[in-house]
Amino acid sequence: MSRREPSSHPLAACRRPFFRRFARGAALASTWGVLVCAQAGCLIPQTVDAIVASPHVPPQIGPENIPDYLQPRVLTLYQQGASDVTSSPPCHCQLEFDRITVDEQDSTVTLEARWFVDYDTSNPPSTRPAAPSEILLGNFEDVTQTRRDLTNVFKFDAATAGAGSSGLHVVELVIAENGGFDDASPSLPNRAMKQGYASASYKFVIDLHLEQISGNCPSTPPSLRVCQ
């Protein structure tokens, strides 16, 4: 079994094991550690380990699976502008996470994708998935198709996400083999893995601004202005 050696980088001091793939109920890194790293200007390390042999080989999520506009180490969301408040109907901006893919060696395996916002085991409401799970069905007809597309668009809206304060928030995508999640785990609710299974995860750090700005909030991917 082998793993990639960590690359040398000027920001290596910021790297911590906060973002490593967890399996078999291993402890999850705290959101606080992610936020400190983001505030320090570190690159957010993601799990892109080499695929290794195991009973259930985990899927892979790397930079190549994420569109360019979702790759900045911190995504900024200005929720509303002064003109948005007075428009009819009123408008606001949200972040949309789309065009995401995942690599899975076994094309016949069915995967499950779950989204979390500010996951913190000391805050039970935050441990519930922030959107319905997406099932990525296996393909028995084309065994060479190892890349899957997530078709559901996850929308980070400050109001519906319960983000009541400006500052840094963490959105995390967790993908594993369907049936591999240990939902009975008390230590890592809704994201622990059964023995023999492993998950892949990708974190997005959001700098949320609830204060009004002049004009309209920016409608540039991943930010989208919605009026209703």
N, CA, C and O of each residue as an XYZ file, in Angstrom:
912
protein
N       0.859     -1.197      0.000
C       0.000      0.000      0.000
C       0.885      1.233      0.000
O       1.826      1.325      0.787
N       0.596      2.155     -0.855
C       1.433      3.347     -0.957
C       0.582      4.580     -0.958
O      -0.604      4.528     -1.283
N       1.181      5.695     -0.594
C       0.514      6.985     -0.574
C       1.418      8.012     -1.221
O       2.639      7.854     -1.216
N       0.834      9.069     -1.782
C       1.641     10.126     -2.355
C       2.382     10.878     -1.258
O       1.839     11.153     -0.188
N       3.635     11.203     -1.556
C       4.396     12.016     -0.626
C       3.896     13.446     -0.716
O       3.620     13.930     -1.814
N       3.772     14.139      0.420
C       3.325     15.539      0.362
C       4.310     16.401     -0.402
O       5.518     16.292     -0.195
N       3.809     17.261     -1.286
C       4.693     18.107     -2.083
C       5.189     19.287     -1.265
O       4.525     19.742     -0.334
N       6.375     19.774     -1.630
C       6.942     20.932     -0.944
C       6.231     22.180     -1.421
O       6.018     22.348     -2.622
N       5.862     23.050     -0.513
C       5.092     24.250     -0.853
C       5.346     25.282      0.223
O       5.465     24.918      1.393
N       5.434     26.577     -0.130
C       5.683     27.625      0.879
C       4.632     27.660      1.960
O       4.883     28.136      3.068
N       3.440     27.151      1.637
C       2.364     27.178      2.636
C       2.219     25.845      3.337
O       1.186     25.562      3.943
N       3.257     25.023      3.254
C       3.157     23.691      3.840
C       2.843     23.736      5.321
O       2.226     22.812      5.852
N       3.264     24.810      6.004
C       3.015     24.908      7.445
C       1.546     24.987      7.748
O       1.123     24.678      8.862
N       0.743     25.404      6.758
C      -0.696     25.520      6.980
C      -1.396     24.188      6.828
O      -2.544     24.034      7.244
N      -0.708     23.218      6.229
C      -1.373     21.944      5.982
C      -1.493     21.155      7.281
O      -0.520     21.001      8.020
N      -2.645     20.681      7.536
C      -2.918     19.835      8.696
C      -3.790     18.673      8.241
O      -4.343     18.715      7.142
N      -3.923     17.636      9.065
C      -4.734     16.485      8.654
C      -6.223     16.730      8.791
O      -6.977     15.800      9.078
N      -6.677     18.014      8.584
C      -8.097     18.323      8.739
C      -8.915     17.737      7.600
O     -10.110     17.487      7.758
N      -8.271     17.513      6.436
C      -9.054     17.217      5.255
C      -8.813     15.807      4.721
O      -9.221     15.488      3.604
N      -8.168     14.981      5.498
C      -7.902     13.637      5.018
C      -9.184     12.818      4.988
O     -10.098     13.002      5.792
N      -9.206     11.908      4.027
C     -10.369     11.045      3.957
C     -10.501     10.246      5.242
O      -9.520      9.723      5.770
N     -11.726     10.159      5.733
C     -11.937      9.385      6.946
C     -12.609      8.079      6.576
O     -13.312      7.993      5.569
N     -12.387      7.046      7.410
C     -13.026      5.757      7.193
C     -13.177      5.068      8.533
O     -12.436      5.335      9.479
N     -14.164      4.166      8.594
C     -14.410      3.363      9.786
C     -14.620      4.243     11.017
O     -14.162      3.894     12.105
N     -15.288      5.348     10.868
C     -15.655      6.186     12.016
C     -14.516      7.003     12.577
O     -14.581      7.430     13.730
N     -13.476      7.234     11.801
C     -12.362      8.042     12.321
C     -12.846      9.454     12.619
O     -13.821      9.924     12.034
N     -12.158     10.121     13.529
C     -12.593     11.458     13.965
C     -12.476     12.451     12.833
O     -11.495     12.446     12.089
N     -13.495     13.316     12.700
C     -13.512     14.363     11.665
C     -12.797     15.600     12.178
O     -12.934     15.974     13.342
N     -12.031     16.233     11.295
C     -11.363     17.480     11.685
C     -12.393     18.546     11.942
O     -13.424     18.592     11.271
N     -12.129     19.406     12.908
C     -13.094     20.442     13.270
C     -13.163     21.528     12.222
O     -12.177     21.834     11.552
N     -14.358     22.110     12.091
C     -14.545     23.234     11.169
C     -13.643     24.391     11.569
O     -13.165     25.130     10.709
N     -13.407     24.555     12.860
C     -12.561     25.657     13.333
C     -11.187     25.603     12.701
O     -10.648     26.633     12.297
N     -10.605     24.398     12.610
C      -9.288     24.275     12.006
C      -9.297     24.719     10.566
O      -8.339     25.340     10.105
N     -10.364     24.413      9.839
C     -10.473     24.830      8.445
C     -10.508     26.342      8.356
O      -9.842     26.931      7.505
N     -11.292     26.984      9.241
C     -11.456     28.421      9.180
C     -10.162     29.146      9.508
O      -9.832     30.152      8.880
N      -9.424     28.635     10.496
C      -8.150     29.266     10.851
C      -7.207     29.216      9.659
O      -6.529     30.196      9.353
N      -7.168     28.068      8.988
C      -6.280     27.922      7.838
C      -6.688     28.875      6.731
O      -5.831     29.485      6.092
N      -7.993     29.010      6.495
C      -8.467     29.903      5.433
C      -8.117     31.349      5.755
O      -7.699     32.100      4.874
N      -8.291     31.746      7.033
C      -7.985     33.112      7.419
C      -6.502     33.411      7.272
O      -6.115     34.549      7.008
N      -5.672     32.387      7.445
C      -4.231     32.570      7.332
C      -3.779     32.632      5.879
O      -2.605     32.872      5.597
N      -4.715     32.416      4.957
C      -4.379     32.486      3.541
C      -3.786     31.203      3.000
O      -3.160     31.207      1.941
N      -3.978     30.087      3.725
C      -3.426     28.825      3.251
C      -4.254     28.295      2.095
O      -5.438     28.606      1.969
N      -3.621     27.492      1.254
C      -4.378     26.702      0.316
C      -5.072     25.605      1.109
O      -4.473     25.009      2.004
N      -6.333     25.337      0.784
C      -7.070     24.319      1.526
C      -6.700     22.948      0.974
O      -7.087     22.616     -0.147
N      -5.947     22.129      1.748
C      -5.535     20.826      1.232
C      -6.737     19.914      1.063
O      -7.590     19.836      1.947
N      -6.806     19.229     -0.062
C      -7.894     18.310     -0.337
C      -7.328     16.894     -0.417
O      -6.124     16.705     -0.593
N      -8.201     15.913     -0.286
C      -7.781     14.527     -0.340
C      -7.693     14.070     -1.784
O      -8.711     13.923     -2.461
N      -6.477     13.847     -2.251
C      -6.280     13.312     -3.592
C      -5.247     12.193     -3.520
O      -4.314     12.141     -4.322
N      -5.423     11.305     -2.554
C      -4.489     10.196     -2.372
C      -4.565      9.245     -3.560
O      -5.576      9.167     -4.257
N      -3.473      8.529     -3.768
C      -3.481      7.501     -4.804
C      -4.493      6.427     -4.441
O      -4.705      6.124     -3.266
N      -5.115      5.855     -5.468
C      -6.076      4.780     -5.221
C      -5.309      3.553     -4.749
O      -4.328      3.152     -5.375
N      -5.751      2.960     -3.651
C      -5.071      1.798     -3.091
C      -6.054      0.649     -2.987
O      -7.269      0.848     -2.970
N      -5.508     -0.557     -2.919
C      -6.350     -1.742     -2.842
C      -7.021     -1.822     -1.485
O      -6.372     -1.646     -0.454
N      -8.321     -2.086     -1.483
C      -9.078     -2.281     -0.254
C     -10.359     -2.997     -0.635
O     -10.696     -3.055     -1.818
N     -11.099     -3.557      0.354
C     -12.331     -4.266      0.012
C     -13.276     -3.432     -0.839
O     -13.902     -3.949     -1.764
N     -13.381     -2.133     -0.529
C     -14.218     -1.222     -1.301
C     -13.376      0.012     -1.612
O     -13.219      0.892     -0.765
N     -12.840      0.074     -2.819
C     -11.966      1.186     -3.186
C     -12.768      2.483     -3.174
O     -13.808      2.565     -3.828
N     -12.305      3.500     -2.443
C     -13.062      4.750     -2.359
C     -13.038      5.512     -3.670
O     -12.099      5.366     -4.452
N     -14.049      6.318     -3.921
C     -14.021      7.196     -5.096
C     -12.970      8.271     -4.908
O     -12.390      8.398     -3.829
N     -12.724      9.042     -5.948
C     -11.703     10.079     -5.906
C     -12.302     11.413     -6.338
O     -13.023     11.486     -7.333
N     -11.994     12.482     -5.570
C     -12.385     13.838     -5.947
C     -11.119     14.686     -5.920
O     -10.549     14.932     -4.857
N     -10.691     15.125     -7.080
C      -9.505     15.970     -7.173
C      -9.838     17.272     -7.868
O     -10.982     17.460     -8.282
N      -8.879     18.185     -8.015
C      -9.125     19.464     -8.687
C      -9.700     19.286    -10.088
O     -10.470     20.125    -10.556
N      -9.324     18.188    -10.765
C      -9.832     17.963    -12.120
C     -11.333     17.663    -12.131
O     -11.972     17.699    -13.182
N     -11.888     17.368    -10.954
C     -13.320     17.081    -10.852
C     -14.144     18.321    -10.509
O     -15.372     18.262    -10.449
N     -13.460     19.441    -10.285
C     -14.117     20.659     -9.815
C     -13.930     21.773    -10.852
O     -12.802     22.004    -11.288
N     -15.004     22.473    -11.263
C     -14.841     23.567    -12.231
C     -13.972     24.686    -11.663
O     -13.885     24.860    -10.447
N     -13.335     25.436    -12.549
C     -12.380     26.462    -12.134
C     -12.981     27.475    -11.162
O     -12.314     27.890    -10.215
N     -14.242     27.878    -11.386
C     -14.813     28.928    -10.546
C     -15.136     28.456     -9.125
O     -15.483     29.265     -8.265
N     -15.022     27.154     -8.882
C     -15.216     26.634     -7.526
C     -13.893     26.305     -6.845
O     -13.891     25.820     -5.714
N     -12.766     26.560     -7.513
C     -11.477     26.151     -6.977
C     -10.741     27.189     -6.129
O      -9.794     26.812     -5.438
N     -11.118     28.481     -6.136
C     -10.426     29.401     -5.224
C     -10.477     28.894     -3.791
O     -11.456     28.273     -3.374
N      -9.409     29.166     -3.038
C      -9.363     28.626     -1.675
C     -10.474     29.200     -0.798
O     -10.878     28.563      0.175
N     -10.974     30.393     -1.126
C     -12.120     30.972     -0.417
C     -13.081     31.543     -1.457
O     -12.691     32.347     -2.304
N     -14.339     31.120     -1.381
C     -15.381     31.637     -2.263
C     -16.120     32.751     -1.527
O     -16.476     32.591     -0.360
N     -16.353     33.870     -2.196
C     -17.009     35.003     -1.550
C     -18.467     35.089     -1.971
O     -18.795     34.964     -3.151
N     -19.339     35.305     -0.989
C     -20.761     35.475     -1.276
C     -21.259     36.764     -0.634
O     -21.290     36.893      0.590
N     -21.651     37.720     -1.485
C     -22.344     38.912     -1.018
C     -23.832     38.624     -1.170
O     -24.340     38.495     -2.284
N     -24.519     38.526     -0.045
C     -25.897     38.049     -0.108
C     -26.850     39.026     -0.795
O     -27.748     38.599     -1.521
N     -26.671     40.313     -0.578
C     -27.666     41.251     -1.101
C     -27.078     42.642     -1.292
O     -26.204     43.074     -0.540
N     -27.573     43.333     -2.311
C     -27.200     44.715     -2.544
C     -28.381     45.619     -2.266
O     -29.513     45.149     -2.156
N     -28.128     46.913     -2.151
C     -29.195     47.867     -1.852
C     -30.282     47.837     -2.927
O     -31.466     47.961     -2.616
N     -29.879     47.671     -4.193
C     -30.855     47.618     -5.278
C     -31.669     46.320     -5.244
O     -32.805     46.279     -5.716
N     -31.079     45.271     -4.683
C     -31.800     44.000     -4.592
C     -32.985     44.110     -3.635
O     -34.019     43.473     -3.836
N     -32.822     44.919     -2.600
C     -33.873     45.052     -1.590
C     -35.086     45.767     -2.161
O     -36.222     45.412     -1.849
N     -34.855     46.766     -2.990
C     -35.951     47.586     -3.510
C     -36.535     47.054     -4.817
O     -37.558     47.555     -5.284
N     -35.897     46.043     -5.410
C     -36.419     45.495     -6.668
C     -37.713     44.744     -6.396
O     -37.984     44.364     -5.257
N     -38.497     44.534     -7.412
C     -39.760     43.812     -7.273
C     -39.816     42.674     -8.314
O     -39.914     42.935     -9.513
N     -39.754     41.421     -7.852
C     -39.627     41.002     -6.451
C     -38.206     41.232     -5.934
O     -37.292     41.440     -6.731
N     -38.006     41.198     -4.612
C     -36.660     41.396     -4.052
C     -35.715     40.272     -4.481
O     -36.140     39.151     -4.760
N     -34.441     40.600     -4.524
C     -33.437     39.634     -4.989
C     -32.369     39.394     -3.924
O     -32.241     40.161     -2.969
N     -31.628     38.346     -4.101
C     -30.459     38.056     -3.275
C     -29.572     37.109     -4.065
O     -29.987     36.591     -5.101
N     -28.366     36.879     -3.590
C     -27.436     35.980     -4.272
C     -27.175     34.727     -3.438
O     -27.217     34.758     -2.208
N     -26.911     33.645     -4.128
C     -26.544     32.383     -3.489
C     -25.402     31.765     -4.286
O     -25.161     32.149     -5.430
N     -24.704     30.813     -3.687
C     -23.641     30.102     -4.399
C     -24.190     28.784     -4.911
O     -24.910     28.084     -4.198
N     -23.848     28.446     -6.151
C     -24.309     27.191     -6.733
C     -23.110     26.305     -7.051
O     -22.172     26.717     -7.734
N     -23.164     25.086     -6.543
C     -22.092     24.107     -6.732
C     -22.564     23.105     -7.787
O     -23.378     22.224     -7.512
N     -22.034     23.264     -8.989
C     -22.477     22.435    -10.102
C     -21.277     21.964    -10.914
O     -20.136     22.309    -10.606
N     -21.541     21.175    -11.951
C     -20.514     20.655    -12.863
C     -19.409     19.904    -12.105
O     -18.241     19.957    -12.490
N     -19.780     19.222    -11.048
C     -18.825     18.447    -10.254
C     -18.895     16.986    -10.679
O     -19.975     16.448    -10.922
N     -17.737     16.359    -10.765
C     -17.675     14.950    -11.123
C     -16.913     14.180    -10.039
O     -16.301     14.769     -9.148
N     -16.967     12.868    -10.140
C     -16.221     12.012     -9.209
C     -15.692     10.829    -10.003
O     -16.366     10.334    -10.907
N     -14.492     10.374     -9.671
C     -13.896      9.211    -10.327
C     -14.102      7.974     -9.460
O     -13.831      7.983     -8.259
N     -14.585      6.912    -10.095
C     -14.816      5.636     -9.409
C     -14.332      4.523    -10.332
O     -14.829      4.375    -11.448
N     -13.358      3.740     -9.864
C     -12.756      2.693    -10.687
C     -13.777      1.674    -11.170
O     -13.728      1.240    -12.321
N     -14.692      1.295    -10.304
C     -15.672      0.268    -10.634
C     -16.935      0.930    -11.167
O     -17.685      1.539    -10.403
N     -17.175      0.820    -12.448
C     -18.320      1.486    -13.062
C     -19.649      0.921    -12.581
O     -20.681      1.582    -12.704
N     -19.640     -0.288    -12.036
C     -20.893     -0.924    -11.621
C     -21.330     -0.521    -10.215
O     -22.445     -0.826     -9.793
N     -20.443      0.168     -9.491
C     -20.749      0.556     -8.116
C     -21.689      1.759     -8.098
O     -21.497      2.712     -8.853
N     -22.691      1.714     -7.248
C     -23.593      2.852     -7.051
C     -23.057      3.711     -5.915
O     -22.750      3.201     -4.837
N     -22.947      5.006     -6.154
C     -22.403      5.937     -5.168
C     -23.501      6.811     -4.579
O     -24.581      6.953     -5.151
N     -23.200      7.390     -3.431
C     -24.118      8.323     -2.784
C     -23.342      9.587     -2.414
O     -22.256      9.516     -1.837
N     -23.913     10.739     -2.752
C     -23.276     12.020     -2.447
C     -24.100     12.765     -1.404
O     -25.319     12.876     -1.527
N     -23.423     13.273     -0.376
C     -24.073     14.038      0.686
C     -23.358     15.374      0.863
O     -22.136     15.460      0.749
N     -24.142     16.415      1.145
C     -23.613     17.763      1.373
C     -23.834     18.170      2.828
O     -24.878     17.886      3.416
N     -22.830     18.841      3.397
C     -22.921     19.325      4.767
C     -22.453     20.780      4.825
O     -21.603     21.199      4.039
N     -23.013     21.541      5.761
C     -22.606     22.927      5.973
C     -22.156     23.082      7.425
O     -22.926     22.809      8.345
N     -20.932     23.511      7.631
C     -20.375     23.746      8.971
C     -20.567     22.518      9.872
O     -21.019     22.639     11.011
N     -20.218     21.342      9.350
C     -20.384     20.110     10.116
C     -19.597     20.174     11.424
O     -18.392     20.423     11.432
N     -20.301     19.945     12.518
C     -19.691     20.021     13.851
C     -20.458     19.070     14.757
O     -21.650     19.260     15.003
N     -19.764     18.037     15.257
C     -20.452     17.033     16.071
C     -21.004     17.607     17.373
O     -21.889     17.002     17.979
N     -20.505     18.755     17.813
C     -21.030     19.370     19.030
C     -22.301     20.177     18.746
O     -22.944     20.681     19.667
N     -22.652     20.291     17.476
C     -23.867     21.007     17.067
C     -24.721     20.049     16.242
O     -24.605     20.037     15.017
N     -25.573     19.248     16.875
C     -26.321     18.192     16.177
C     -27.035     18.631     14.906
O     -26.992     17.891     13.923
N     -27.700     19.806     14.865
C     -28.365     20.183     13.610
C     -27.413     20.251     12.417
O     -27.818     19.981     11.286
N     -26.143     20.612     12.662
C     -25.189     20.748     11.560
C     -24.745     19.402     11.001
O     -24.161     19.348      9.918
N     -25.010     18.320     11.718
C     -24.580     17.001     11.251
C     -25.579     16.367     10.294
O     -25.318     15.305      9.729
N     -26.725     17.021     10.112
C     -27.700     16.512      9.142
C     -27.317     16.991      7.744
O     -26.864     18.126      7.592
N     -27.489     16.151      6.718
C     -27.193     16.597      5.350
C     -27.963     17.867      5.010
O     -29.130     18.010      5.374
N     -27.300     18.792      4.309
C     -27.902     20.079      3.984
C     -28.774     20.020      2.737
O     -29.379     21.022      2.356
N     -28.845     18.857      2.102
C     -29.675     18.664      0.917
C     -29.949     17.166      0.791
O     -29.223     16.354      1.364
N     -30.983     16.796      0.052
C     -31.229     15.369     -0.160
C     -30.019     14.694     -0.810
O     -29.350     15.281     -1.660
N     -29.752     13.465     -0.403
C     -28.634     12.729     -0.987
C     -28.877     12.502     -2.478
O     -30.014     12.369     -2.931
N     -27.775     12.462     -3.224
C     -27.877     12.135     -4.649
C     -27.292     10.746     -4.882
O     -26.184     10.450     -4.435
N     -28.032      9.906     -5.574
C     -27.579      8.556     -5.890
C     -27.035      8.532     -7.307
O     -27.717      8.921     -8.256
N     -25.786      8.065     -7.438
C     -25.133      7.944     -8.742
C     -25.095      6.463     -9.097
O     -24.255      5.713     -8.601
N     -26.014      6.056     -9.958
C     -26.192      4.638    -10.266
C     -24.995      4.063    -11.005
O     -24.333      4.750    -11.783
N     -24.732      2.785    -10.745
C     -23.662      2.092    -11.445
C     -24.049      1.830    -12.894
O     -25.228      1.838    -13.250
N     -23.043      1.600    -13.716
C     -23.249      1.376    -15.147
C     -22.695      0.007    -15.521
O     -21.485     -0.217    -15.463
N     -23.584     -0.907    -15.905
C     -23.152     -2.261    -16.273
C     -22.921     -2.392    -17.778
O     -22.414     -3.413    -18.242
N     -23.291     -1.361    -18.539
C     -23.182     -1.450    -19.993
C     -21.832     -0.963    -20.507
O     -21.319     -1.485    -21.497
N     -21.254      0.033    -19.840
C     -19.959      0.572    -20.261
C     -19.012      0.559    -19.069
O     -18.987      1.495    -18.270
N     -18.241     -0.507    -18.963
C     -17.362     -0.670    -17.797
C     -16.147      0.248    -17.868
O     -15.378      0.336    -16.911
N     -15.969      0.935    -18.999
C     -14.836      1.856    -19.117
C     -15.193      3.247    -18.603
O     -14.315      4.100    -18.479
N     -16.458      3.487    -18.303
C     -16.897      4.797    -17.832
C     -16.646      4.909    -16.331
O     -17.437      4.414    -15.527
N     -15.555      5.553    -15.958
C     -15.186      5.629    -14.543
C     -15.488      6.990    -13.933
O     -15.319      7.165    -12.726
N     -15.928      7.956    -14.727
C     -16.237      9.294    -14.195
C     -17.748      9.471    -14.130
O     -18.456      9.178    -15.094
N     -18.244      9.954    -12.986
C     -19.678     10.198    -12.802
C     -19.928     11.688    -12.641
O     -19.118     12.406    -12.055
N     -21.055     12.143    -13.167
C     -21.462     13.538    -13.040
C     -22.510     13.678    -11.934
O     -23.481     12.923    -11.888
N     -22.304     14.642    -11.055
C     -23.360     14.996    -10.102
C     -24.342     15.900    -10.847
O     -23.959     16.959    -11.345
N     -25.588     15.487    -10.922
C     -26.576     16.265    -11.674
C     -27.327     17.249    -10.785
O     -27.831     18.260    -11.272
N     -27.406     16.967     -9.498
C     -28.068     17.897     -8.587
C     -27.148     19.081     -8.305
O     -25.949     18.903     -8.089
N     -27.701     20.272     -8.306
C     -26.933     21.488     -7.999
C     -27.154     21.834     -6.528
O     -28.284     22.072     -6.101
N     -26.056     21.860     -5.752
C     -26.185     22.247     -4.354
C     -26.140     23.767     -4.271
O     -25.236     24.401     -4.815
N     -27.132     24.351     -3.581
C     -27.234     25.804     -3.481
C     -26.991     26.240     -2.037
O     -27.688     25.820     -1.114
N     -25.986     27.091     -1.874
C     -25.719     27.652     -0.553
C     -26.409     28.998     -0.472
O     -25.940     29.986     -1.036
N     -27.519     29.026      0.229
C     -28.282     30.249      0.466
C     -28.193     30.517      1.961
O     -28.566     29.661      2.764
N     -27.706     31.686      2.343
C     -27.466     31.979      3.760
C     -28.722     31.774      4.597
O     -28.645     31.285      5.724
N     -29.887     32.149      4.047
C     -31.129     32.044      4.816
C     -31.516     30.596      5.044
O     -31.819     30.212      6.174
N     -31.514     29.784      3.993
C     -31.937     28.391      4.139
C     -30.870     27.520      4.787
O     -31.180     26.469      5.348
N     -29.594     27.957      4.711
C     -28.509     27.182      5.319
C     -28.376     27.468      6.809
O     -27.592     26.815      7.497
N     -29.130     28.433      7.311
C     -29.043     28.765      8.727
C     -27.781     29.515      9.081
O     -27.371     29.528     10.241
N     -27.150     30.151      8.082
C     -25.928     30.930      8.328
C     -26.339     32.336      8.733
O     -26.546     33.202      7.882
N     -26.455     32.557     10.031
C     -26.969     33.825     10.520
C     -25.923     34.877     10.787
O     -26.238     35.930     11.343
N     -24.694     34.625     10.410
C     -23.642     35.608     10.681
C     -22.666     35.660      9.522
O     -22.425     34.661      8.845
N     -22.108     36.846      9.306
C     -21.061     36.993      8.298
C     -19.805     36.274      8.770
O     -19.626     36.035      9.965
N     -18.947     35.935      7.833
C     -17.711     35.256      8.199
C     -17.530     33.991      7.387
O     -18.191     33.798      6.367
N     -16.637     33.135      7.837
C     -16.288     31.928      7.099
C     -17.204     30.768      7.452
O     -17.519     30.528      8.618
N     -17.621     30.058      6.418
C     -18.436     28.852      6.566
C     -17.844     27.777      5.664
O     -17.169     28.084      4.681
N     -18.097     26.513      6.002
C     -17.526     25.404      5.244
C     -18.637     24.522      4.675
O     -19.481     24.000      5.405
N     -18.609     24.373      3.358
C     -19.500     23.447      2.667
C     -18.656     22.229      2.294
O     -17.558     22.371      1.756
N     -19.167     21.044      2.579
C     -18.388     19.840      2.288
C     -19.227     18.818      1.536
O     -20.369     18.527      1.892
N     -18.619     18.286      0.484
C     -19.214     17.206     -0.300
C     -18.563     15.897      0.123
O     -17.338     15.777      0.112
N     -19.383     14.912      0.497
C     -18.889     13.595      0.905
C     -19.531     12.548     -0.006
O     -20.753     12.500     -0.141
N     -18.706     11.719     -0.621
C     -19.194     10.692     -1.547
C     -18.622      9.340     -1.149
O     -17.432      9.214     -0.859
N     -19.484      8.334     -1.141
C     -19.046      6.982     -0.808
C     -19.962      5.989     -1.520
O     -20.983      6.360     -2.100
N     -19.575      4.736     -1.459
C     -20.410      3.693     -2.045
C     -21.754      3.657     -1.331
O     -21.820      3.705     -0.102
N     -22.820      3.573     -2.114
C     -24.155      3.503     -1.534
C     -24.254      2.288     -0.610
O     -23.918      1.171     -1.003
N     -24.706      2.512      0.592
C     -24.762      1.440      1.580
C     -23.541      1.400      2.469
O     -23.488      0.617      3.418
N     -22.541      2.248      2.169
C     -21.324      2.256      2.976
C     -21.391      3.186      4.168
O     -20.585      3.073      5.091
N     -22.360      4.121      4.157
C     -22.494      5.039      5.287
C     -23.039      4.301      6.514
O     -23.980      3.514      6.412
N     -22.432      4.568      7.669
C     -22.896      3.987      8.933
C     -23.755      5.028      9.642
O     -23.260      5.785     10.477
N     -25.037      5.062      9.307
C     -25.913      6.090      9.858
C     -26.222      5.877     11.338
O     -26.792      6.758     11.982
N     -25.855      4.722     11.881
C     -26.088      4.462     13.301
C     -24.931      4.933     14.168
O     -24.991      4.822     15.393
N     -23.881      5.455     13.549
C     -22.709      5.870     14.320
C     -23.031      7.097     15.181
O     -23.521      8.099     14.660
N     -22.761      7.031     16.493
C     -22.997      8.197     17.352
C     -21.838      9.200     17.305
O     -22.003     10.357     17.694
N     -20.677      8.763     16.834
C     -19.494      9.634     16.856
C     -19.421     10.549     15.650
O     -18.916     11.667     15.758
N     -19.911     10.104     14.510
C     -19.866     10.883     13.275
C     -21.208     10.736     12.562
O     -21.285     10.072     11.529
N     -22.258     11.341     13.096
C     -23.594     11.149     12.525
C     -23.643     11.481     11.038
O     -23.133     12.507     10.588
N     -24.268     10.587     10.299
C     -24.571     10.761      8.872
C     -23.365     10.741      7.942
O     -23.512     10.929      6.734
N     -22.176     10.516      8.492
C     -21.027     10.473      7.589
C     -19.944      9.476      7.988
O     -18.928      9.374      7.301
N     -20.133      8.740      9.079
C     -19.202      7.661      9.414
C     -19.365      6.538      8.391
O     -20.413      6.415      7.757
N     -18.327      5.722      8.235
C     -18.364      4.646      7.266
C     -18.350      3.286      7.958
O     -17.733      3.124      9.010
N     -19.026      2.323      7.369
C     -18.994      0.955      7.873
C     -17.610      0.370      7.632
O     -16.848      0.863      6.800
N     -17.297     -0.687      8.373
C     -15.992     -1.309      8.238
C     -15.786     -1.808      6.812
O     -16.653     -2.463      6.233
N     -14.625     -1.487      6.263
C     -14.299     -1.909      4.911
C     -14.628     -0.892      3.847
O     -14.244     -1.056      2.689
N     -15.341      0.170      4.227
C     -15.708      1.221      3.270
C     -14.918      2.496      3.585
O     -14.460      2.697      4.710
N     -14.770      3.338      2.581
C     -14.107      4.637      2.764
C     -14.824      5.657      1.899
O     -15.429      5.313      0.883
N     -14.750      6.905      2.307
C     -15.404      7.971      1.556
C     -14.364      8.952      1.029
O     -13.216      8.958      1.472
N     -14.785      9.777      0.080
C     -13.974     10.885     -0.411
C     -14.711     12.166     -0.076
O     -15.941     12.192     -0.082
N     -13.978     13.225      0.216
C     -14.634     14.477      0.551
C     -13.894     15.652     -0.087
O     -12.706     15.567     -0.396
N     -14.621     16.737     -0.274
C     -14.033     17.959     -0.804
C     -14.668     19.127     -0.076
O     -15.891     19.217      0.024
N     -13.826     20.029      0.438
C     -14.304     21.161      1.233
C     -14.227     22.467      0.449
O     -13.269     22.715     -0.282
N     -15.242     23.285      0.613
C     -15.285     24.622      0.029
C     -15.457     25.618      1.175
O     -16.393     25.500      1.967
N     -14.558     26.596      1.265
C     -14.654     27.611      2.306
C     -15.333     28.843      1.722
O     -14.948     29.321      0.655
N     -16.342     29.358      2.419
C     -17.137     30.493      1.943
C     -16.965     31.674      2.888
O     -17.115     31.540      4.103
N     -16.648     32.833      2.314
C     -16.606     34.079      3.070
C     -17.944     34.779      2.829
O     -18.159     35.374      1.773
N     -18.830     34.704      3.803
C     -20.188     35.215      3.659
C     -20.288     36.649      4.161
O     -19.808     36.975      5.247
N     -20.920     37.501      3.357
C     -21.156     38.896      3.733
C     -22.667     39.136      3.755
O     -23.315     39.166      2.709
N     -23.215     39.304      4.950
C     -24.648     39.563      5.080
C     -24.967     41.045      4.998
O     -26.114     41.423      4.760
N     -23.953     41.893      5.195
C     -24.188     43.331      5.107
C     -24.458     43.713      3.649
O     -23.907     43.116      2.725
N     -25.310     44.711      3.465
C     -25.671     45.134      2.119
C     -24.508     45.849      1.435
O     -23.733     46.563      2.072
N     -24.409     45.641      0.134
C     -23.434     46.354     -0.675
C     -24.208     47.270     -1.630
O     -25.428     47.157     -1.742
N     -23.518     48.158     -2.302
C     -24.197     49.049     -3.238
C     -24.558     48.292     -4.512
O     -23.883     47.334     -4.888
N     -25.619     48.726     -5.166
C     -26.036     48.089     -6.411
C     -26.628     46.710     -6.172
O     -27.350     46.488     -5.200
N     -26.311     45.783     -7.075
C     -26.804     44.412     -6.962
C     -25.692     43.483     -6.492
O     -24.512     43.769     -6.693
N     -26.064     42.384     -5.875
C     -25.063     41.368     -5.549
C     -24.589     40.750     -6.865
O     -25.373     40.632     -7.807
N     -23.320     40.355     -6.941
C     -22.746     39.898     -8.214
C     -23.299     38.552     -8.667
O     -23.349     37.596     -7.893
N     -23.715     38.490     -9.931
C     -24.217     37.252    -10.497
C     -23.164     36.680    -11.444
O     -23.337     36.649    -12.662
N     -22.060     36.227    -10.830
C     -20.948     35.618    -11.570
C     -20.644     34.275    -10.923
O     -20.419     34.224     -9.714
N     -20.629     33.177    -11.694
C     -20.419     31.843    -11.099
C     -19.236     31.829    -10.135
O     -18.175     32.377    -10.434
N     -19.430     31.196     -8.971
C     -20.589     30.396     -8.592
C     -21.733     31.196     -7.961
O     -22.733     30.608     -7.549
N     -21.604     32.535     -7.878
C     -22.678     33.354     -7.312
C     -23.774     33.549     -8.357
O     -23.489     33.809     -9.526
N     -25.019     33.422     -7.929
C     -26.146     33.595     -8.822
C     -27.199     34.460     -8.147
O     -27.599     34.201     -7.012
N     -27.640     35.489     -8.856
C     -28.679     36.395     -8.336
C     -30.037     35.799     -8.643
O     -30.346     35.500     -9.797
N     -30.842     35.629     -7.618
C     -32.189     35.086     -7.781
C     -33.198     36.107     -7.234
O     -32.951     36.766     -6.224
N     -34.331     36.220     -7.922
C     -35.376     37.176     -7.532
C     -36.694     36.416     -7.399
O     -37.122     35.724     -8.323
N     -37.319     36.553     -6.256
C     -38.587     35.853     -6.033
C     -39.351     36.479     -4.888
O     -40.444     36.023     -4.552
